[in-house]
Amino acid sequence: MKAITSLNFHAFTHSREVLALWPSPIDSDHCFAEQGFTEFGDTDDPWETDLRELIERCLRLVGEPVEILTDIQVCRENWWGKRIPVELSIVEKFVTVMRDDQFGGFSVRGLTRMTLTANHGHPMLVIQSVNPVRIDSVFTGWLPIKNFALAEDFVLNHCVAN
């Protein structure tokens, strides 16, 4: 049984095709609540496992990452208090940005020339493309998919790297 019970999306055109994807439920989030979204719940390790699968499916859609457009640097402290960079996979960078708002954003461009972005600690992935984005090839049969209207400025201001 999956901890993520459904996948939500909102698509629109803003100089490019834009597709926002986010799972249900998510932790309580003021920004999403202002948009009328109500499917909140506690997220846990099984939820994060499902989130990783969502990210991997999005990466399959945009193609093998060929360019990192915006990156993050994660550090840990050693015994002497010195900050040491931690190497993370692309999937783990997306998880980090989606779970922790101290990081600005992370964005990659895939072989398909589509970009995949996450920002501001929101559990949302945004795909941008010059062509309409068809998600059925990687999401059909995985989870129920629901269209949910978000304000376009919410997506553009909170989730798309400039």
Secondary structure, DSSP 8 states (H G I E B T S, - for coil): --S--EEEEEEEESSSEEEEEEEESB---HHHHHTT---B----HHHHHHHHHHHHHHHHHH-SEEEEEE---EEEE-TTS-EEEE---HHHHHHHHHH-TTS-EEEEEETTS-EEEEETT-S-EEEEESS----HHHHTTTS-EEE----HHHHHHHH---
